[in-house]
Amino acid sequence: MAGNQCKEYRLLLENEARSILAEEFHHEVPVEVPIRYFLSFKTEGRLGALRDALYRLDTNAFGCCTLCRCEIDEAFLLQDLTTRLCLRCAVGREWGMENDTDILSNNLNSNTSFESYTWS
């Protein structure tokens, strides 16, 4: 993922986290203070999802499906920057696959080559 794009996503994620902290916890977070300090103990809900997305940005895993490791289509990612799954894995989960292992197994057994897989 391009550096400018990562900076843009980081700004969107951090701004949402700052907004939630201000509204729900009445705690204003100055822009110059790294948001990760305020999110370090938030493990549930939207703040936890934002923290995890920021972590994936820091570790160059942002935009990759946590199940099949294929790149998440940007249009799908932009609907929710905290998404961890590509559209295929997300649909598998919605269709009632029992767990992530079932989704991954189904994807790997399909005719799709995930090394070159992209959503059009």
N, CA, C and O atoms as a GROMACS GRO file, in nm:
protein
  480
    1MET      N    1   0.085  -0.117   0.000
    1MET     CA    2   0.000   0.000   0.000
    1MET      C    3   0.090   0.124   0.000
    1MET      O    4   0.190   0.128   0.071
    2ALA      N    5   0.053   0.222  -0.079
    2ALA     CA    6   0.133   0.343  -0.093
    2ALA      C    7   0.137   0.423   0.037
    2ALA      O    8   0.042   0.423   0.115
    3GLY      N    9   0.250   0.491   0.058
    3GLY     CA   10   0.270   0.567   0.181
    3GLY      C   11   0.167   0.675   0.204
    3GLY      O   12   0.118   0.690   0.315
    4ASN      N   13   0.132   0.751   0.098
    4ASN     CA   14   0.031   0.856   0.112
    4ASN      C   15  -0.104   0.798   0.146
    4ASN      O   16  -0.179   0.856   0.225
    5GLN      N   17  -0.136   0.684   0.087
    5GLN     CA   18  -0.262   0.619   0.114
    5GLN      C   19  -0.268   0.573   0.261
    5GLN      O   20  -0.370   0.589   0.327
    6CYS      N   21  -0.158   0.518   0.310
    6CYS     CA   22  -0.152   0.476   0.451
    6CYS      C   23  -0.171   0.595   0.544
    6CYS      O   24  -0.242   0.585   0.644
    7LYS      N   25  -0.109   0.708   0.512
    7LYS     CA   26  -0.124   0.828   0.595
    7LYS      C   27  -0.268   0.875   0.597
    7LYS      O   28  -0.319   0.917   0.700
    8GLU      N   29  -0.334   0.867   0.481
    8GLU     CA   30  -0.474   0.908   0.473
    8GLU      C   31  -0.562   0.816   0.558
    8GLU      O   32  -0.649   0.863   0.631
    9TYR      N   33  -0.540   0.685   0.547
    9TYR     CA   34  -0.617   0.590   0.627
    9TYR      C   35  -0.591   0.609   0.775
    9TYR      O   36  -0.684   0.604   0.856
   10ARG      N   37  -0.465   0.630   0.811
   10ARG     CA   38  -0.430   0.651   0.952
   10ARG      C   39  -0.503   0.773   1.006
   10ARG      O   40  -0.558   0.769   1.117
   11LEU      N   41  -0.505   0.881   0.931
   11LEU     CA   42  -0.572   1.004   0.973
   11LEU      C   43  -0.722   0.979   0.994
   11LEU      O   44  -0.779   1.026   1.093
   12LEU      N   45  -0.786   0.907   0.902
   12LEU     CA   46  -0.928   0.876   0.916
   12LEU      C   47  -0.954   0.792   1.041
   12LEU      O   48  -1.047   0.821   1.117
   13LEU      N   49  -0.873   0.689   1.062
   13LEU     CA   50  -0.889   0.601   1.179
   13LEU      C   51  -0.867   0.677   1.309
   13LEU      O   52  -0.944   0.664   1.404
   14GLU      N   53  -0.760   0.757   1.313
   14GLU     CA   54  -0.730   0.832   1.435
   14GLU      C   55  -0.836   0.938   1.464
   14GLU      O   56  -0.872   0.959   1.580
   15ASN      N   57  -0.887   1.004   1.361
   15ASN     CA   58  -0.991   1.104   1.383
   15ASN      C   59  -1.118   1.041   1.438
   15ASN      O   60  -1.183   1.099   1.526
   16GLU      N   61  -1.154   0.923   1.388
   16GLU     CA   62  -1.272   0.855   1.442
   16GLU      C   63  -1.250   0.817   1.588
   16GLU      O   64  -1.340   0.833   1.670
   17ALA      N   65  -1.132   0.767   1.620
   17ALA     CA   66  -1.101   0.730   1.759
   17ALA      C   67  -1.106   0.852   1.850
   17ALA      O   68  -1.161   0.845   1.959
   18ARG      N   69  -1.050   0.963   1.805
   18ARG     CA   70  -1.054   1.086   1.885
   18ARG      C   71  -1.198   1.131   1.908
   18ARG      O   72  -1.234   1.174   2.018
   19SER      N   73  -1.280   1.120   1.805
   19SER     CA   74  -1.420   1.159   1.816
   19SER      C   75  -1.494   1.072   1.918
   19SER      O   76  -1.570   1.123   2.000
   20ILE      N   77  -1.472   0.941   1.912
   20ILE     CA   78  -1.537   0.848   2.006
   20ILE      C   79  -1.490   0.876   2.149
   20ILE      O   80  -1.571   0.877   2.241
   21LEU      N   81  -1.360   0.896   2.167
   21LEU     CA   82  -1.307   0.925   2.301
   21LEU      C   83  -1.367   1.054   2.356
   21LEU      O   84  -1.399   1.062   2.474
   22ALA      N   85  -1.384   1.155   2.270
   22ALA     CA   86  -1.440   1.282   2.314
   22ALA      C   87  -1.588   1.267   2.350
   22ALA      O   88  -1.633   1.321   2.452
   23GLU      N   89  -1.663   1.194   2.268
   23GLU     CA   90  -1.807   1.180   2.290
   23GLU      C   91  -1.840   1.086   2.406
   23GLU      O   92  -1.920   1.120   2.493
   24GLU      N   93  -1.779   0.969   2.407
   24GLU     CA   94  -1.816   0.867   2.505
   24GLU      C   95  -1.744   0.881   2.639
   24GLU      O   96  -1.799   0.849   2.744
   25PHE      N   97  -1.621   0.928   2.634
   25PHE     CA   98  -1.541   0.931   2.756
   25PHE      C   99  -1.508   1.073   2.802
   25PHE      O  100  -1.438   1.093   2.901
   26HIS      N  101  -1.560   1.173   2.728
   26HIS     CA  102  -1.537   1.313   2.760
   26HIS      C  103  -1.389   1.343   2.779
   26HIS      O  104  -1.348   1.415   2.871
   27HIS      N  105  -1.310   1.285   2.689
   27HIS     CA  106  -1.166   1.303   2.697
   27HIS      C  107  -1.114   1.349   2.562
   27HIS      O  108  -1.106   1.271   2.467
   28GLU      N  109  -1.078   1.477   2.554
   28GLU     CA  110  -1.023   1.531   2.430
   28GLU      C  111  -0.879   1.483   2.415
   28GLU      O  112  -0.800   1.489   2.509
   29VAL      N  113  -0.845   1.436   2.295
   29VAL     CA  114  -0.710   1.389   2.267
   29VAL      C  115  -0.647   1.486   2.168
   29VAL      O  116  -0.690   1.492   2.052
   30PRO      N  117  -0.548   1.562   2.210
   30PRO     CA  118  -0.483   1.656   2.119
   30PRO      C  119  -0.420   1.582   2.000
   30PRO      O  120  -0.370   1.470   2.016
   31VAL      N  121  -0.422   1.643   1.884
   31VAL     CA  122  -0.370   1.581   1.762
   31VAL      C  123  -0.222   1.547   1.777
   31VAL      O  124  -0.175   1.449   1.719
   32GLU      N  125  -0.148   1.625   1.852
   32GLU     CA  126  -0.004   1.600   1.866
   32GLU      C  127   0.028   1.481   1.956
   32GLU      O  128   0.142   1.436   1.960
   33VAL      N  129  -0.071   1.430   2.030
   33VAL     CA  130  -0.050   1.314   2.117
   33VAL      C  131  -0.087   1.187   2.039
   33VAL      O  132  -0.198   1.178   1.986
   34PRO      N  133   0.004   1.089   2.032
   34PRO     CA  134  -0.027   0.964   1.960
   34PRO      C  135  -0.149   0.895   2.019
   34PRO      O  136  -0.157   0.871   2.140
   35ILE      N  137  -0.243   0.865   1.934
   35ILE     CA  138  -0.370   0.805   1.977
   35ILE      C  139  -0.350   0.667   2.038
   35ILE      O  140  -0.432   0.622   2.119
   36ARG      N  141  -0.243   0.598   2.000
   36ARG     CA  142  -0.222   0.461   2.050
   36ARG      C  143  -0.213   0.456   2.203
   36ARG      O  144  -0.247   0.354   2.262
   37TYR      N  145  -0.169   0.564   2.266
   37TYR     CA  146  -0.163   0.566   2.413
   37TYR      C  147  -0.302   0.560   2.474
   37TYR      O  148  -0.320   0.502   2.582
   38PHE      N  149  -0.398   0.617   2.409
   38PHE     CA  150  -0.535   0.619   2.461
   38PHE      C  151  -0.612   0.492   2.424
   38PHE      O  152  -0.712   0.460   2.488
   39LEU      N  153  -0.566   0.422   2.321
   39LEU     CA  154  -0.635   0.302   2.276
   39LEU      C  155  -0.574   0.174   2.330
   39LEU      O  156  -0.629   0.066   2.308
   40SER      N  157  -0.463   0.182   2.400
   40SER     CA  158  -0.390   0.062   2.441
   40SER      C  159  -0.473  -0.031   2.529
   40SER      O  160  -0.450  -0.152   2.529
   41PHE      N  161  -0.568   0.023   2.605
   41PHE     CA  162  -0.647  -0.061   2.694
   41PHE      C  163  -0.788  -0.085   2.642
   41PHE      O  164  -0.870  -0.147   2.710
   42LYS      N  165  -0.817  -0.038   2.522
   42LYS     CA  166  -0.950  -0.056   2.463
   42LYS      C  167  -0.948  -0.181   2.377
   42LYS      O  168  -0.884  -0.184   2.272
   43THR      N  169  -1.018  -0.284   2.421
   43THR     CA  170  -1.012  -0.411   2.349
   43THR      C  171  -1.146  -0.451   2.288
   43THR      O  172  -1.154  -0.549   2.213
   44GLU      N  173  -1.252  -0.377   2.320
   44GLU     CA  174  -1.384  -0.416   2.270
   44GLU      C  175  -1.446  -0.302   2.190
   44GLU      O  176  -1.404  -0.187   2.200
   45GLY      N  177  -1.545  -0.336   2.112
   45GLY     CA  178  -1.622  -0.237   2.040
   45GLY      C  179  -1.543  -0.167   1.932
   45GLY      O  180  -1.441  -0.215   1.884
   46ARG      N  181  -1.594  -0.052   1.896
   46ARG     CA  182  -1.536   0.023   1.785
   46ARG      C  183  -1.394   0.071   1.816
   46ARG      O  184  -1.309   0.070   1.727
   47LEU      N  185  -1.367   0.112   1.938
   47LEU     CA  186  -1.231   0.157   1.972
   47LEU      C  187  -1.131   0.043   1.959
   47LEU      O  188  -1.018   0.064   1.915
   48GLY      N  189  -1.170  -0.077   1.997
   48GLY     CA  190  -1.083  -0.193   1.979
   48GLY      C  191  -1.055  -0.221   1.832
   48GLY      O  192  -0.943  -0.254   1.794
   49ALA      N  193  -1.160  -0.208   1.750
   49ALA     CA  194  -1.144  -0.229   1.606
   49ALA      C  195  -1.053  -0.123   1.546
   49ALA      O  196  -0.971  -0.154   1.458
   50LEU      N  197  -1.065   0.001   1.591
   50LEU     CA  198  -0.978   0.108   1.543
   50LEU      C  199  -0.833   0.084   1.586
   50LEU      O  200  -0.740   0.102   1.508
   51ARG      N  201  -0.816   0.043   1.712
   51ARG     CA  202  -0.682   0.013   1.760
   51ARG      C  203  -0.617  -0.098   1.677
   51ARG      O  204  -0.500  -0.088   1.639
   52ASP      N  205  -0.694  -0.203   1.648
   52ASP     CA  206  -0.641  -0.314   1.569
   52ASP      C  207  -0.608  -0.271   1.427
   52ASP      O  208  -0.507  -0.315   1.371
   53ALA      N  209  -0.690  -0.186   1.368
   53ALA     CA  210  -0.664  -0.138   1.232
   53ALA      C  211  -0.536  -0.053   1.229
   53ALA      O  212  -0.456  -0.064   1.136
   54LEU      N  213  -0.517   0.030   1.330
   54LEU     CA  214  -0.394   0.110   1.338
   54LEU      C  215  -0.272   0.020   1.357
   54LEU      O  216  -0.166   0.047   1.301
   55TYR      N  217  -0.286  -0.086   1.434
   55TYR     CA  218  -0.178  -0.182   1.451
   55TYR      C  219  -0.143  -0.248   1.317
   55TYR      O  220  -0.025  -0.264   1.284
   56ARG      N  221  -0.247  -0.285   1.240
   56ARG     CA  222  -0.222  -0.346   1.109
   56ARG      C  223  -0.152  -0.248   1.016
   56ARG      O  224  -0.069  -0.288   0.934
   57LEU      N  225  -0.184  -0.119   1.028
   57LEU     CA  226  -0.112  -0.018   0.949
   57LEU      C  227   0.035  -0.014   0.990
   57LEU      O  228   0.123  -0.008   0.904
   58ASP      N  229   0.061  -0.018   1.119
   58ASP     CA  230   0.199  -0.013   1.170
   58ASP      C  231   0.281  -0.135   1.128
   58ASP      O  232   0.403  -0.126   1.113
   59THR      N  233   0.216  -0.249   1.110
   59THR     CA  234   0.288  -0.373   1.080
   59THR      C  235   0.276  -0.414   0.932
   59THR      O  236   0.306  -0.528   0.896
   60ASN      N  237   0.231  -0.320   0.849
   60ASN     CA  238   0.217  -0.345   0.704
   60ASN      C  239   0.121  -0.458   0.671
   60ASN      O  240   0.135  -0.523   0.566
   61ALA      N  241   0.025  -0.484   0.758
   61ALA     CA  242  -0.075  -0.588   0.732
   61ALA      C  243  -0.210  -0.527   0.696
   61ALA      O  244  -0.305  -0.600   0.667
   62PHE      N  245  -0.219  -0.395   0.697
   62PHE     CA  246  -0.345  -0.327   0.668
   62PHE      C  247  -0.383  -0.351   0.522
   62PHE      O  248  -0.300  -0.341   0.432
   63GLY      N  249  -0.510  -0.383   0.502
   63GLY     CA  250  -0.558  -0.405   0.365
   63GLY      C  251  -0.541  -0.547   0.316
   63GLY      O  252  -0.573  -0.576   0.201
   64CYS      N  253  -0.492  -0.636   0.403
   64CYS     CA  254  -0.479  -0.778   0.369
   64CYS      C  255  -0.576  -0.858   0.455
   64CYS      O  256  -0.588  -0.833   0.575
   65CYS      N  257  -0.645  -0.952   0.395
   65CYS     CA  258  -0.740  -1.035   0.466
   65CYS      C  259  -0.666  -1.118   0.571
   65CYS      O  260  -0.562  -1.179   0.542
   66THR      N  261  -0.718  -1.121   0.692
   66THR     CA  262  -0.653  -1.198   0.798
   66THR      C  263  -0.674  -1.347   0.784
   66THR      O  264  -0.608  -1.426   0.852
   67LEU      N  265  -0.766  -1.389   0.696
   67LEU     CA  266  -0.788  -1.532   0.673
   67LEU      C  267  -0.708  -1.583   0.554
   67LEU      O  268  -0.624  -1.672   0.568
   68CYS      N  269  -0.734  -1.526   0.437
   68CYS     CA  270  -0.673  -1.582   0.315
   68CYS      C  271  -0.550  -1.503   0.270
   68CYS      O  272  -0.480  -1.546   0.177
   69ARG      N  273  -0.522  -1.391   0.333
   69ARG     CA  274  -0.406  -1.306   0.305
   69ARG      C  275  -0.410  -1.235   0.170
   69ARG      O  276  -0.311  -1.175   0.129
   70CYS      N  277  -0.523  -1.241   0.099
   70CYS     CA  278  -0.532  -1.168  -0.027
   70CYS      C  279  -0.558  -1.020   0.004
   70CYS      O  280  -0.601  -0.987   0.115
   71GLU      N  281  -0.534  -0.935  -0.092
   71GLU     CA  282  -0.555  -0.793  -0.073
   71GLU      C  283  -0.705  -0.763  -0.070
   71GLU      O  284  -0.782  -0.816  -0.151
   72ILE      N  285  -0.744  -0.678   0.024
   72ILE     CA  286  -0.884  -0.638   0.033
   72ILE      C  287  -0.907  -0.527  -0.068
   72ILE      O  288  -0.833  -0.429  -0.071
   73ASP      N  289  -1.009  -0.543  -0.150
   73ASP     CA  290  -1.042  -0.442  -0.250
   73ASP      C  291  -1.063  -0.307  -0.184
   73ASP      O  292  -1.130  -0.298  -0.080
   74GLU      N  293  -1.007  -0.202  -0.243
   74GLU     CA  294  -1.013  -0.070  -0.181
   74GLU      C  295  -1.156  -0.021  -0.162
   74GLU      O  296  -1.187   0.041  -0.060
   75ALA      N  297  -1.245  -0.048  -0.257
   75ALA     CA  298  -1.384  -0.005  -0.243
   75ALA      C  299  -1.450  -0.072  -0.122
   75ALA      O  300  -1.527  -0.009  -0.050
   76PHE      N  301  -1.419  -0.199  -0.099
   76PHE     CA  302  -1.473  -0.272   0.016
   76PHE      C  303  -1.409  -0.219   0.144
   76PHE      O  304  -1.478  -0.202   0.245
   77LEU      N  305  -1.280  -0.195   0.142
   77LEU     CA  306  -1.207  -0.144   0.257
   77LEU      C  307  -1.258  -0.006   0.299
   77LEU      O  308  -1.271   0.022   0.418
   78LEU      N  309  -1.287   0.078   0.201
   78LEU     CA  310  -1.332   0.214   0.232
   78LEU      C  311  -1.471   0.217   0.297
   78LEU      O  312  -1.506   0.317   0.360
   79GLN      N  313  -1.548   0.112   0.283
   79GLN     CA  314  -1.677   0.105   0.351
   79GLN      C  315  -1.657   0.095   0.502
   79GLN      O  316  -1.739   0.145   0.579
   80ASP      N  317  -1.549   0.030   0.543
   80ASP     CA  318  -1.514   0.018   0.685
   80ASP      C  319  -1.364  -0.008   0.694
   80ASP      O  320  -1.318  -0.119   0.669
   81LEU      N  321  -1.289   0.095   0.732
   81LEU     CA  322  -1.143   0.084   0.737
   81LEU      C  323  -1.094  -0.015   0.842
   81LEU      O  324  -0.976  -0.050   0.843
   82THR      N  325  -1.182  -0.061   0.928
   82THR     CA  326  -1.140  -0.158   1.030
   82THR      C  327  -1.161  -0.302   0.985
   82THR      O  328  -1.132  -0.395   1.060
   83THR      N  329  -1.212  -0.322   0.863
   83THR     CA  330  -1.238  -0.458   0.819
   83THR      C  331  -1.111  -0.540   0.814
   83THR      O  332  -1.005  -0.492   0.774
   84ARG      N  333  -1.122  -0.666   0.856
   84ARG     CA  334  -1.009  -0.758   0.855
   84ARG      C  335  -1.021  -0.860   0.744
   84ARG      O  336  -0.927  -0.934   0.717
   85LEU      N  337  -1.138  -0.866   0.680
   85LEU     CA  338  -1.166  -0.971   0.584
   85LEU      C  339  -1.190  -0.916   0.444
   85LEU      O  340  -1.244  -0.807   0.427
   86CYS      N  341  -1.150  -0.993   0.345
   86CYS     CA  342  -1.183  -0.959   0.206
   86CYS      C  343  -1.331  -0.991   0.185
   86CYS      O  344  -1.394  -1.053   0.271
   87LEU      N  345  -1.384  -0.949   0.074
   87LEU     CA  346  -1.526  -0.971   0.047
   87LEU      C  347  -1.560  -1.120   0.046
   87LEU      O  348  -1.664  -1.160   0.098
   88ARG      N  349  -1.474  -1.201  -0.014
   88ARG     CA  350  -1.501  -1.345  -0.022
   88ARG      C  351  -1.511  -1.408   0.117
   88ARG      O  352  -1.603  -1.486   0.144
   89CYS      N  353  -1.417  -1.376   0.205
   89CYS     CA  354  -1.419  -1.433   0.340
   89CYS      C  355  -1.535  -1.376   0.422
   89CYS      O  356  -1.595  -1.448   0.502
   90ALA      N  357  -1.566  -1.248   0.402
   90ALA     CA  358  -1.677  -1.187   0.473
   90ALA      C  359  -1.809  -1.250   0.431
   90ALA      O  360  -1.896  -1.275   0.515
   91VAL      N  361  -1.825  -1.277   0.303
   91VAL     CA  362  -1.946  -1.342   0.254
   91VAL      C  363  -1.954  -1.484   0.308
   91VAL      O  364  -2.062  -1.530   0.346
   92GLY      N  365  -1.843  -1.554   0.313
   92GLY     CA  366  -1.841  -1.688   0.370
   92GLY      C  367  -1.888  -1.688   0.513
   92GLY      O  368  -1.959  -1.779   0.556
   93ARG      N  369  -1.850  -1.589   0.587
   93ARG     CA  370  -1.892  -1.577   0.727
   93ARG      C  371  -2.041  -1.547   0.735
   93ARG      O  372  -2.111  -1.603   0.820
   94GLU      N  373  -2.091  -1.460   0.646
   94GLU     CA  374  -2.233  -1.427   0.644
   94GLU      C  375  -2.319  -1.546   0.603
   94GLU      O  376  -2.433  -1.558   0.647
   95TRP      N  377  -2.265  -1.633   0.520
   95TRP     CA  378  -2.340  -1.748   0.472
   95TRP      C  379  -2.346  -1.861   0.574
   95TRP      O  380  -2.396  -1.970   0.545
   96GLY      N  381  -2.294  -1.835   0.693
   96GLY     CA  382  -2.310  -1.931   0.801
   96GLY      C  383  -2.200  -2.035   0.811
   96GLY      O  384  -2.220  -2.140   0.872
   97MET      N  385  -2.084  -2.009   0.751
   97MET     CA  386  -1.973  -2.100   0.774
   97MET      C  387  -1.950  -2.104   0.924
   97MET      O  388  -1.963  -2.002   0.992
   98GLU      N  389  -1.916  -2.219   0.976
   98GLU     CA  390  -1.908  -2.234   1.121
   98GLU      C  391  -1.798  -2.150   1.185
   98GLU      O  392  -1.816  -2.095   1.293
   99ASN      N  393  -1.684  -2.141   1.118
   99ASN     CA  394  -1.576  -2.062   1.175
   99ASN      C  395  -1.478  -2.021   1.066
   99ASN      O  396  -1.495  -2.057   0.949
  100ASP      N  397  -1.375  -1.945   1.105
  100ASP     CA  398  -1.279  -1.896   1.007
  100ASP      C  399  -1.206  -2.009   0.935
  100ASP      O  400  -1.170  -1.994   0.818
  101THR      N  401  -1.184  -2.121   1.002
  101THR     CA  402  -1.116  -2.235   0.939
  101THR      C  403  -1.200  -2.289   0.824
  101THR      O  404  -1.145  -2.326   0.720
  102ASP      N  405  -1.332  -2.295   0.842
  102ASP     CA  406  -1.420  -2.341   0.735
  102ASP      C  407  -1.415  -2.247   0.616
  102ASP      O  408  -1.414  -2.292   0.501
  103ILE      N  409  -1.413  -2.116   0.641
  103ILE     CA  410  -1.408  -2.018   0.533
  103ILE      C  411  -1.277  -2.033   0.458
  103ILE      O  412  -1.275  -2.038   0.335
  104LEU      N  413  -1.167  -2.039   0.532
  104LEU     CA  414  -1.036  -2.052   0.469
  104LEU      C  415  -1.026  -2.180   0.389
  104LEU      O  416  -0.977  -2.179   0.276
  105SER      N  417  -1.073  -2.290   0.445
  105SER     CA  418  -1.069  -2.418   0.375
  105SER      C  419  -1.151  -2.412   0.247
  105SER      O  420  -1.108  -2.462   0.143
  106ASN      N  421  -1.269  -2.352   0.253
  106ASN     CA  422  -1.354  -2.338   0.136
  106ASN      C  423  -1.285  -2.253   0.029
  106ASN      O  424  -1.290  -2.286  -0.089
  107ASN      N  425  -1.221  -2.143   0.070
  107ASN     CA  426  -1.152  -2.056  -0.025
  107ASN      C  427  -1.033  -2.126  -0.088
  107ASN      O  428  -1.010  -2.112  -0.209
  108LEU      N  429  -0.959  -2.201  -0.010
  108LEU     CA  430  -0.841  -2.269  -0.063
  108LEU      C  431  -0.879  -2.383  -0.155
  108LEU      O  432  -0.802  -2.418  -0.245
  109ASN      N  433  -0.997  -2.442  -0.134
  109ASN     CA  434  -1.041  -2.551  -0.219
  109ASN      C  435  -1.114  -2.504  -0.344
  109ASN      O  436  -1.151  -2.585  -0.429
  110SER      N  437  -1.135  -2.372  -0.357
  110SER     CA  438  -1.201  -2.319  -0.476
  110SER      C  439  -1.101  -2.314  -0.590
  110SER      O  440  -0.983  -2.344  -0.573
  111ASN      N  441  -1.149  -2.277  -0.706
  111ASN     CA  442  -1.063  -2.269  -0.824
  111ASN      C  443  -0.985  -2.138  -0.831
  111ASN      O  444  -0.911  -2.116  -0.926
  112THR      N  445  -1.001  -2.053  -0.734
  112THR     CA  446  -0.937  -1.923  -0.735
  112THR      C  447  -0.792  -1.932  -0.687
  112THR      O  448  -0.764  -1.997  -0.586
  113SER      N  449  -0.704  -1.869  -0.759
  113SER     CA  450  -0.565  -1.858  -0.716
  113SER      C  451  -0.552  -1.728  -0.638
  113SER      O  452  -0.567  -1.620  -0.695
  114PHE      N  453  -0.525  -1.736  -0.508
  114PHE     CA  454  -0.523  -1.617  -0.426
  114PHE      C  455  -0.395  -1.536  -0.444
  114PHE      O  456  -0.391  -1.421  -0.400
  115GLU      N  457  -0.293  -1.589  -0.505
  115GLU     CA  458  -0.174  -1.510  -0.529
  115GLU      C  459  -0.205  -1.398  -0.627
  115GLU      O  460  -0.147  -1.290  -0.616
  116SER      N  461  -0.293  -1.421  -0.721
  116SER     CA  462  -0.324  -1.320  -0.821
  116SER      C  463  -0.468  -1.272  -0.810
  116SER      O  464  -0.522  -1.214  -0.904
  117TYR      N  465  -0.531  -1.294  -0.697
  117TYR     CA  466  -0.673  -1.265  -0.682
  117TYR      C  467  -0.696  -1.117  -0.657
  117TYR      O  468  -0.635  -1.059  -0.567
  118THR      N  469  -0.781  -1.056  -0.736
  118THR     CA  470  -0.825  -0.918  -0.712
  118THR      C  471  -0.973  -0.909  -0.744
  118THR      O  472  -1.025  -0.984  -0.827
  119TRP      N  473  -1.041  -0.816  -0.678
  119TRP     CA  474  -1.183  -0.792  -0.705
  119TRP      C  475  -1.194  -0.686  -0.809
  119TRP      O  476  -1.126  -0.584  -0.802
  120SER      N  477  -1.280  -0.708  -0.908
  120SER     CA  478  -1.298  -0.609  -1.015
  120SER      C  479  -1.407  -0.512  -0.980
  120SER      O  480  -1.437  -0.422  -1.059
   0.00000   0.00000   0.00000
